[in-house]
Amino acid sequence: MLERPDAVLTLIPLLAVSGLATRMLIMMTGIGTTLLSAPLAPVGYGAALALVFLELLTWPIAERLGDQS
C-alpha cells in the first residue's frame, strides 16, 4: 500500500525533472521557441522545493489531526 511519505518522496524528483522535460519538448518542436522555454527549467526545481517546504509545514498538523479521530 502506498503511504503518504512514499508518494511525497516519489513526487520530489518527478517535479524537479518536469521543468527540464517541458523545456526539452518545447525546444524540440521549433527553433524560435528557445526564449519561451528558458524560464521553464527552474520551475520544476521550485515546485519540488515548494513541495518539500509544504510537507515540512503541514506534516505535523496532519499527524495531530489523525491522532484525534
CORPEKA-V154596 format. One record per residue. N is the residue number from 1. SS is DSSP state (alpha for helix, beta for strand, coil for the rest). PSI is psi in whole degrees, -180 to 180 (NA if undefined). BURIAL is # if it has 9 or more other C-alpha atoms within 8 Angstrom, else .. Layout:
n->N ss->SS psi->PSI burial->BURIAL
n->N ss->SS psi->PSI burial->BURIAL
//
This chain:
n->1 ss->coil psi->139 burial->.
n->2 ss->coil psi->119 burial->.
n->3 ss->coil psi->168 burial->.
n->4 ss->alpha psi->-46 burial->.
n->5 ss->alpha psi->-35 burial->.
n->6 ss->alpha psi->-41 burial->.
n->7 ss->alpha psi->-40 burial->#
n->8 ss->alpha psi->-44 burial->.
n->9 ss->alpha psi->-27 burial->.
n->10 ss->alpha psi->-37 burial->.
n->11 ss->alpha psi->-31 burial->#
n->12 ss->alpha psi->-54 burial->#
n->13 ss->alpha psi->-31 burial->#
n->14 ss->alpha psi->-41 burial->.
n->15 ss->alpha psi->-39 burial->#
n->16 ss->alpha psi->-36 burial->#
n->17 ss->alpha psi->-20 burial->#
n->18 ss->alpha psi->-37 burial->#
n->19 ss->alpha psi->-42 burial->#
n->20 ss->alpha psi->-38 burial->#
n->21 ss->alpha psi->-41 burial->.
n->22 ss->alpha psi->-41 burial->#
n->23 ss->alpha psi->-41 burial->#
n->24 ss->alpha psi->-40 burial->.
n->25 ss->alpha psi->-41 burial->.
n->26 ss->alpha psi->-40 burial->#
n->27 ss->alpha psi->-31 burial->#
n->28 ss->alpha psi->-22 burial->.
n->29 ss->alpha psi->-21 burial->.
n->30 ss->coil psi->163 burial->.
n->31 ss->coil psi->-38 burial->.
n->32 ss->coil psi->5 burial->.
n->33 ss->coil psi->12 burial->#
n->34 ss->alpha psi->-40 burial->#
n->35 ss->alpha psi->-32 burial->.
n->36 ss->alpha psi->-31 burial->.
n->37 ss->alpha psi->-8 burial->#
n->38 ss->alpha psi->-46 burial->.
n->39 ss->alpha psi->0 burial->.
n->40 ss->alpha psi->-24 burial->#
n->41 ss->alpha psi->-48 burial->#
n->42 ss->alpha psi->-11 burial->#
n->43 ss->alpha psi->-40 burial->#
n->44 ss->alpha psi->-41 burial->#
n->45 ss->alpha psi->-39 burial->#
n->46 ss->alpha psi->-39 burial->#
n->47 ss->alpha psi->-40 burial->#
n->48 ss->alpha psi->-41 burial->#
n->49 ss->alpha psi->-40 burial->#
n->50 ss->alpha psi->-39 burial->.
n->51 ss->alpha psi->-41 burial->#
n->52 ss->alpha psi->-47 burial->#
n->53 ss->alpha psi->-38 burial->.
n->54 ss->alpha psi->-42 burial->.
n->55 ss->alpha psi->-35 burial->.
n->56 ss->alpha psi->-34 burial->.
n->57 ss->alpha psi->-37 burial->.
n->58 ss->alpha psi->-16 burial->.
n->59 ss->alpha psi->-46 burial->.
n->60 ss->alpha psi->-34 burial->.
n->61 ss->alpha psi->-42 burial->.
n->62 ss->alpha psi->-38 burial->.
n->63 ss->alpha psi->-43 burial->.
n->64 ss->alpha psi->-39 burial->.
n->65 ss->alpha psi->-34 burial->.
n->66 ss->alpha psi->-32 burial->.
n->67 ss->alpha psi->-27 burial->.
n->68 ss->alpha psi->-31 burial->.
n->69 ss->coil psi->NA burial->.
//
